[in-house]
């Protein structure tokens, strides 16, 4: 009897793994049109004429994380700015320069992103972004200096994930600019308003395999970004990242039970544009406010998903938040 049960369980397990593998291998990325996604027109000349230079900080595995720093004043917090999906730290060059009097600002190019030759590719394991950010903070934060972590879009999602993870005690405050919460969150528009295309069948298969600690296929792409052709053909075209692997995409977002990560946030301010094409900005307050009372929610009237970063109102709100630390 016991042997029969074990045999049935074994057969079911094998079938499950075979089906999961088939789901993974039978869906492939497709050519994206470059049309109907986010408006990158104001990002084509991102950064000042002389952007802050790249520097490197050694991570625990020796990887030279590329960062830009913007000097602050005495007795100011450390502000870590995390860029959104498909892009890089130059997204924040203007904002960071304007906030340099309020904070010591550091802007990393996350692994798999950036403008430095030879620094592109993938990450090695799920959670590596969090480890990198922790290593970076420990390397540059002054003793007793408050640490504020800010992010835009997927970068905001990474801030939420960081707060709910093993390094969450390293940050004292958070700034969330139109953050990605979860593909099933009430804040989500279909395909992020045309910006992203997920390979759902492959994601389901990989999720099943990872439940059994099978990670051999985690390097495969599971999301593509509809980067406009004008960006790809422009001077920063070779710095855009157009798809993410399973392990990278998973590391860039809050965990499956995203509200648990939200509930772990320290004091935070959230900014969202009323004209956001990727997310439903009016849903942030009721969704997140249901699990935390530490947040303040500001609607930037007329601002789109990408333009919110350099909106003067955003700079003013973040500056005021930094003054509280």
Secondary structure as GFF3:
##gff-version 3
##sequence-region A 1 325
A	DSSP	alpha_helix	2	25	.	.	.	ID=ss1
A	DSSP	three_ten_helix	41	43	.	.	.	ID=ss2
A	DSSP	beta_strand	55	58	.	.	.	ID=ss3
A	DSSP	beta_strand	64	70	.	.	.	ID=ss4
A	DSSP	beta_strand	77	82	.	.	.	ID=ss5
A	DSSP	three_ten_helix	89	92	.	.	.	ID=ss6
A	DSSP	alpha_helix	93	98	.	.	.	ID=ss7
A	DSSP	beta_strand	103	109	.	.	.	ID=ss8
A	DSSP	alpha_helix	128	140	.	.	.	ID=ss9
A	DSSP	beta_strand	147	152	.	.	.	ID=ss10
A	DSSP	alpha_helix	154	163	.	.	.	ID=ss11
A	DSSP	three_ten_helix	168	170	.	.	.	ID=ss12
A	DSSP	beta_strand	173	177	.	.	.	ID=ss13
A	DSSP	alpha_helix	191	194	.	.	.	ID=ss14
A	DSSP	beta_strand	196	198	.	.	.	ID=ss15
A	DSSP	alpha_helix	200	211	.	.	.	ID=ss16
A	DSSP	beta_strand	221	225	.	.	.	ID=ss17
A	DSSP	alpha_helix	229	232	.	.	.	ID=ss18
A	DSSP	three_ten_helix	237	239	.	.	.	ID=ss19
A	DSSP	beta_strand	243	245	.	.	.	ID=ss20
A	DSSP	alpha_helix	246	251	.	.	.	ID=ss21
A	DSSP	alpha_helix	258	263	.	.	.	ID=ss22
A	DSSP	beta_strand	267	273	.	.	.	ID=ss23
A	DSSP	alpha_helix	283	289	.	.	.	ID=ss24
A	DSSP	beta_strand	295	300	.	.	.	ID=ss25
A	DSSP	three_ten_helix	307	310	.	.	.	ID=ss26
A	DSSP	alpha_helix	312	322	.	.	.	ID=ss27
###
